[in-house]
């Protein structure tokens, strides 16, 4: 998946990708890092589960 994305151009540029898979309960452990990534990143493929995590990060729905 990463290589497929890196081969495509978005906004006339190519990007490097970091793919990280974590369980939903692990999200609070990475809240600060995820907040930074989600603020600066470009969503290439969103899902309902992704929206759930994004809302947890930005709207404080974490059990920190």
C-alpha positions as a Markdown table, in Angstrom:
| # | Residue | x | y | z |
|---|---|---|---|---|
| 1 | Unk | 0.0 | 0.0 | 0.0 |
| 2 | Unk | 2.8 | 2.4 | 0.9 |
| 3 | Unk | 4.6 | 1.9 | -2.4 |
| 4 | Unk | 1.4 | 2.4 | -4.3 |
| 5 | Unk | 0.8 | 5.7 | -2.6 |
| 6 | Unk | 4.4 | 6.9 | -3.0 |
| 7 | Unk | 4.1 | 6.2 | -6.8 |
| 8 | Unk | 1.2 | 8.6 | -7.1 |
| 9 | Unk | 1.4 | 12.4 | -7.3 |
| 10 | Unk | -0.9 | 14.7 | -5.2 |
| 11 | Unk | -0.9 | 18.4 | -5.7 |
| 12 | Unk | 2.0 | 18.0 | -8.2 |
| 13 | Unk | 4.3 | 16.4 | -5.7 |
| 14 | Unk | 5.1 | 13.0 | -4.3 |
| 15 | Unk | 5.2 | 12.1 | -0.7 |
| 16 | Unk | 6.7 | 9.6 | 1.7 |
| 17 | Unk | 4.3 | 7.7 | 3.9 |
| 18 | Unk | 4.5 | 6.3 | 7.3 |
| 19 | Unk | 1.9 | 3.6 | 8.0 |
| 20 | Unk | 1.2 | 2.8 | 11.6 |
| 21 | Unk | -1.4 | 0.3 | 12.8 |
| 22 | Unk | -2.5 | 0.5 | 16.4 |
| 23 | Unk | -5.5 | -0.8 | 18.3 |
| 24 | Unk | -8.1 | 1.7 | 19.4 |
| 25 | Unk | -7.3 | 1.3 | 23.1 |
| 26 | Unk | -3.7 | 2.4 | 22.3 |
| 27 | Unk | -4.8 | 5.8 | 20.9 |
| 28 | Unk | -4.5 | 7.7 | 24.2 |
| 29 | Unk | -0.8 | 6.6 | 24.4 |
| 30 | Unk | -0.1 | 8.4 | 21.2 |
| 31 | Unk | -2.5 | 11.4 | 21.4 |
| 32 | Unk | 0.1 | 14.1 | 21.1 |
| 33 | Unk | 1.8 | 12.5 | 18.1 |
| 34 | Unk | -1.4 | 11.7 | 16.4 |
| 35 | Unk | -2.7 | 15.3 | 17.0 |
| 36 | Unk | 0.3 | 16.7 | 15.2 |
| 37 | Unk | 0.1 | 14.2 | 12.3 |
| 38 | Unk | -3.6 | 14.7 | 11.8 |
| 39 | Unk | -3.2 | 18.5 | 11.9 |
| 40 | Unk | -0.5 | 18.5 | 9.3 |
| 41 | Unk | -1.3 | 15.4 | 7.2 |
| 42 | Unk | -3.3 | 14.8 | 4.1 |
| 43 | Unk | -6.1 | 12.2 | 4.3 |
| 44 | Unk | -5.8 | 10.0 | 1.2 |
| 45 | Unk | -8.2 | 7.3 | 2.3 |
| 46 | Unk | -10.7 | 8.0 | 5.1 |
| 47 | Unk | -13.1 | 5.6 | 6.8 |
| 48 | Unk | -15.7 | 5.8 | 9.5 |
| 49 | Unk | -13.1 | 4.3 | 11.9 |
| 50 | Unk | -10.6 | 6.9 | 10.9 |
| 51 | Unk | -13.2 | 9.6 | 11.6 |
| 52 | Unk | -13.8 | 8.1 | 15.1 |
| 53 | Unk | -10.1 | 8.2 | 16.0 |
| 54 | Unk | -9.8 | 11.8 | 14.6 |
| 55 | Unk | -12.7 | 12.9 | 16.7 |
| 56 | Unk | -11.2 | 11.2 | 19.7 |
| 57 | Unk | -7.9 | 13.1 | 19.2 |
| 58 | Unk | -9.3 | 16.6 | 18.4 |
| 59 | Unk | -12.4 | 16.7 | 20.6 |
| 60 | Unk | -10.9 | 15.1 | 23.8 |
| 61 | Unk | -12.9 | 11.9 | 23.8 |
| 62 | Unk | -9.9 | 10.0 | 25.2 |
| 63 | Unk | -9.5 | 8.3 | 28.5 |
| 64 | Unk | -6.1 | 9.9 | 29.1 |
